[in-house]
Amino acid sequence: MAAPAPRPSPRLLEIFLAVVEDGTMSAAGSRLGMSQAAVSQAVTQLEDILGTTLFDRSVRPPALTLVGNSVLRSARGVMASLRELEDAARHGASGRVPFLRLGMLDSFTSTAGASMLLHLKDVAGEWTVTSGFRSTSVQALLDRQADVIITSEERAAPGIVAQPLLTESFVLCAPKSYKGALDDIGALAAEVPFIRYGRDSHMGAVIQGYLSRAGTDARVRYQFDTTDAALRMVAAGFGWTIMTPLIYLKSLVAPNAVRVAPVPGKVIQRTLVVAMRVNEAQELLPRIHAGAIAALREVVQPQVEQLLPNCVQQFQIAGRPATRKRA
């Protein structure tokens, strides 16, 4: 079996770049702590490996050939990549990564996101945060389009590890103008149209399944892309809807503009988790999980207790229900 052809080493590329940047082999040698002869020998070795002439030695100082200029661009790119690799390893060893892509549910981003990132500001040098179904799906992790996701997707996948953040039960949101009891969903549906929202097919299926089990024929007159628009329509008296406490808080309707109560009958819930690829999660996942939990407890739970006091038990952070504030 033939021996593999030799390849340029990072050291040879470093010497080549030093000669170009310093102008002469003697100047490059002074910077690198090498003799001029050793620098010249290294450049010749690189030329032999590449099978081409990099410098025109008929002029003083030696000038790059046409091929040498092309190699120069490639060598700079290789050395830049090596420096990034060294930085990534160094930051990783210290518990900090240079760049992190985070996919967060919009409702989490709008309520707990800023506080969470404040807790985690030393985890990464640079963050990219995206929302939306694709950015927060397990598939985004599998396709390496995200490094961390905060999602309500229930699908398990090999190579993905997740830790729970929050379990919240769905709540019923009705217009202030509706005076009937909110535990009689049949009477509500008979009097007020139902408002659908969003493109999350899973959440829509959960809500529709609940209505079907309740035997409720909910008349749909309005459908909106966003939960914000749907809740504002509820506040304006156009209909009623079902959502979670976190989604309600995200939508920022005026306090007391909407009547909110736990959905009657069998409880329906969603669970938010933080997930990563298992081979990358050992150091980062516990830190991100702790930051997210802290943000939920410090920022979101007090809002639930203040604005949705009758739904406190529907909002459970890390397996423990939020406790009602004492008067």
C-alpha positions in Angstrom: 0.0 0.0 0.0 1.5 3.4 -1.1 2.3 5.9 1.6 -0.1 8.9 1.7 1.2 12.0 0.0 2.7 14.5 2.5 0.5 17.5 3.4 1.4 21.0 4.4 1.6 21.3 8.2 0.2 24.3 10.1 3.8 25.2 11.0 4.9 25.4 7.3 1.9 27.6 6.6 2.7 29.8 9.5 6.3 30.3 8.3 5.0 31.0 4.7 2.6 33.6 6.0 5.4 35.2 8.1 7.6 35.6 5.1 4.8 37.2 3.1 3.8 39.6 6.0 7.4 40.5 7.0 8.7 40.9 3.5 11.9 38.9 3.8 13.0 35.5 5.1 15.4 37.0 7.6 12.6 39.2 9.1 10.3 36.2 9.3 13.1 34.3 11.0 13.6 37.0 13.6 9.9 37.0 14.5 9.7 33.2 14.6 13.0 32.6 16.4 14.4 30.8 13.4 17.5 31.3 11.3 17.1 32.6 7.7 18.4 29.3 6.4 15.7 27.4 8.4 13.0 29.7 7.1 14.3 29.2 3.5 14.4 25.4 4.0 10.8 25.4 5.3 9.5 27.4 2.3 11.3 25.0 0.0 9.7 22.1 1.8 6.3 23.6 1.4 6.9 24.2 -2.3 8.0 20.6 -2.7 4.8 19.3 -1.0 2.6 21.5 -3.1 4.6 20.8 -6.3 4.8 24.5 -7.3 7.0 27.6 -6.8 5.6 30.1 -4.4 8.2 32.8 -4.6 10.1 34.4 -7.5 13.6 34.4 -6.2 15.0 36.3 -9.2 14.0 39.5 -7.6 14.9 41.0 -4.2 13.1 40.6 -1.9 11.5 37.5 -3.3 7.9 38.1 -4.6 5.0 35.8 -4.7 4.2 34.1 -7.9 0.7 33.9 -9.3 0.2 30.5 -7.7 1.8 31.8 -4.5 -0.9 34.5 -4.3 -3.6 31.9 -4.6 -1.9 29.7 -1.9 -1.7 32.8 0.3 -5.4 33.2 0.4 -6.0 29.6 1.2 -3.3 29.5 3.8 -4.8 32.5 5.6 -8.2 30.8 5.6 -6.7 27.5 7.0 -4.9 29.4 9.8 -8.0 31.4 10.7 -10.0 28.1 11.0 -7.3 26.7 13.2 -7.4 29.7 15.5 -11.2 29.3 15.7 -10.8 25.7 16.6 -8.3 26.6 19.3 -10.7 29.2 20.6 -13.6 26.8 20.7 -11.5 24.2 22.6 -10.3 26.8 25.0 -13.7 28.3 25.6 -15.2 24.9 25.9 -12.7 23.9 28.5 -13.6 27.0 30.5 -17.4 26.4 30.2 -17.9 29.1 27.7 -18.5 28.7 24.0 -17.9 31.4 21.4 -21.2 31.0 19.6 -24.6 29.4 20.5 -27.8 29.1 18.5 -30.9 29.0 20.6 -34.4 28.2 19.4 -37.0 29.4 21.9 -40.8 29.2 21.8 -42.1 32.7 21.2 -44.2 32.7 24.4 -41.1 31.8 26.4 -38.9 34.4 24.6 -41.4 37.2 25.2 -41.9 36.4 28.9 -38.8 34.8 30.3 -36.2 35.1 27.5 -34.5 38.4 28.5 -34.1 37.3 32.2 -32.8 33.8 31.1 -30.2 35.4 28.8 -29.1 37.7 31.6 -28.5 34.6 33.8 -26.6 32.9 31.0 -24.6 35.9 29.6 -21.3 34.1 30.5 -22.3 30.9 28.8 -21.6 32.1 25.2 -19.7 34.9 23.6 -22.3 35.4 21.0 -26.0 34.3 20.8 -28.4 33.8 17.9 -32.0 33.4 19.2 -34.8 32.4 16.9 -38.4 31.5 17.4 -41.0 29.7 15.2 -42.0 26.1 14.8 -39.0 25.0 12.7 -36.4 26.7 14.9 -37.8 25.1 18.1 -38.3 21.6 16.7 -36.3 18.5 17.6 -35.5 18.3 13.9 -33.6 21.6 14.2 -31.2 19.9 16.6 -30.9 16.8 14.5 -30.2 18.9 11.4 -27.7 21.0 13.4 -29.7 24.2 12.7 -29.8 24.9 16.5 -27.6 24.0 19.4 -30.3 24.4 22.1 -34.1 24.5 21.9 -36.8 25.4 24.4 -39.8 23.6 23.0 -43.1 22.0 23.8 -42.6 19.2 21.2 -43.1 15.8 22.7 -41.3 13.7 20.1 -38.4 11.8 21.5 -35.4 11.3 19.3 -32.1 9.3 19.6 -29.2 11.4 20.5 -31.3 14.2 22.0 -31.6 14.8 25.8 -34.2 17.0 27.4 -34.9 18.4 30.8 -38.4 19.7 31.8 -38.9 23.4 32.6 -42.6 24.0 33.0 -45.9 22.2 32.8 -48.9 24.4 32.3 -52.5 23.5 31.9 -54.6 25.3 29.3 -57.0 28.0 30.4 -60.2 29.4 28.9 -60.3 33.1 27.9 -63.6 34.7 27.4 -64.6 38.4 26.8 -65.4 40.5 29.7 -68.9 41.1 28.2 -69.8 37.4 28.7 -71.5 37.1 32.1 -72.1 33.4 32.2 -70.2 30.8 34.3 -66.9 29.8 32.8 -67.2 26.2 34.0 -70.1 25.7 31.6 -68.3 25.5 28.3 -71.3 24.4 26.4 -73.3 27.5 27.3 -70.3 29.7 26.4 -69.9 28.0 23.0 -73.6 28.4 22.3 -73.5 32.1 22.9 -70.0 33.3 21.8 -68.0 32.2 18.7 -64.7 30.4 19.1 -61.5 32.0 18.0 -58.7 29.8 16.5 -55.1 30.9 16.2 -51.6 30.0 15.2 -50.0 27.4 12.9 -49.0 25.0 15.6 -50.8 21.9 14.4 -50.0 20.0 17.6 -51.5 22.6 19.9 -54.5 23.0 17.6 -55.1 19.2 17.8 -54.9 19.2 21.6 -57.5 22.0 21.8 -59.8 20.4 19.2 -59.5 17.0 21.0 -60.6 18.7 24.2 -63.6 20.3 22.6 -64.6 17.1 21.0 -64.4 15.1 24.3 -66.4 17.8 26.0 -69.1 17.4 23.3 -68.8 21.1 22.5 -69.7 22.3 19.0 -67.5 25.5 19.0 -68.6 27.8 16.2 -65.4 29.3 14.5 -65.9 32.7 13.0 -62.4 34.1 13.3 -59.0 32.6 12.9 -55.7 34.4 13.3 -52.0 33.6 12.7 -50.9 34.9 16.1 -52.0 34.4 19.7 -51.6 38.1 20.3 -54.3 38.9 17.7 -56.6 36.2 18.9 -56.5 37.4 22.5 -57.0 41.0 21.5 -60.1 39.9 19.6 -61.3 38.2 22.8 -60.7 41.4 24.7 -62.7 43.3 22.1 -65.6 40.9 22.6 -65.4 39.0 19.3 -65.2 35.5 20.8 -63.5 33.1 23.2 -60.4 30.9 23.0 -58.2 28.4 24.8 -54.5 29.0 25.5 -51.9 28.5 28.2 -50.9 31.0 31.0 -47.6 31.7 29.3 -49.2 32.5 26.0 -51.7 34.7 27.8 -48.9 36.7 29.5 -47.0 37.0 26.2 -50.0 38.6 24.5 -50.0 41.7 26.9 -53.7 42.5 26.9 -54.9 45.0 29.5 -55.4 43.6 33.0 -59.0 42.6 33.5 -59.9 42.9 29.8 -60.4 39.2 29.6 -62.0 36.6 31.9 -59.6 33.7 32.5 -60.3 30.4 34.2 -59.0 26.8 34.1 -60.7 24.8 31.4 -63.5 22.8 32.9 -63.4 19.0 32.9 -60.4 16.9 32.1 -57.1 18.9 32.3 -55.1 19.5 29.1 -51.5 20.5 29.4 -48.3 21.2 27.6 -44.8 20.7 28.9 -41.8 22.9 28.0 -38.4 21.4 27.9 -34.8 22.5 27.1 -33.1 20.1 24.8 -29.7 19.5 23.3 -27.7 16.9 21.4 -26.6 14.4 24.0 -22.9 14.6 23.2 -22.8 18.4 23.7 -25.1 18.6 26.7 -22.9 17.5 29.6 -21.6 20.9 30.6 -24.1 23.3 29.0 -27.5 21.7 29.6 -27.5 22.0 33.4 -26.5 25.7 33.2 -29.1 26.6 30.6 -31.8 24.6 32.5 -30.9 26.5 35.7 -31.0 29.8 34.0 -34.4 29.1 32.4 -35.9 27.9 35.7 -34.5 31.0 37.5 -36.1 33.3 34.9 -39.5 31.5 35.2 -39.5 31.8 39.0 -38.2 35.4 39.2 -40.2 37.0 36.3 -43.1 34.8 35.1 -44.4 33.2 38.3 -45.1 36.6 40.0 -47.1 37.7 36.9 -49.1 34.5 37.0 -49.9 35.1 40.7 -50.8 38.7 40.1 -52.7 38.5 36.8 -54.1 35.0 36.9 -54.6 34.2 40.6 -57.3 31.5 39.9 -54.9 29.7 37.5 -51.8 29.5 39.8 -52.2 25.7 40.1 -52.2 25.4 36.3 -48.6 26.7 36.2 -46.0 24.3 37.5 -42.3 25.1 37.2 -39.9 22.2 37.2 -42.6 19.9 38.7 -43.6 22.2 41.6 -46.8 24.2 41.5 -46.5 27.9 41.9 -47.9 28.9 45.3 -50.5 31.6 45.7 -49.3 34.8 47.5 -50.7 35.3 50.9 -52.6 38.5 51.5 
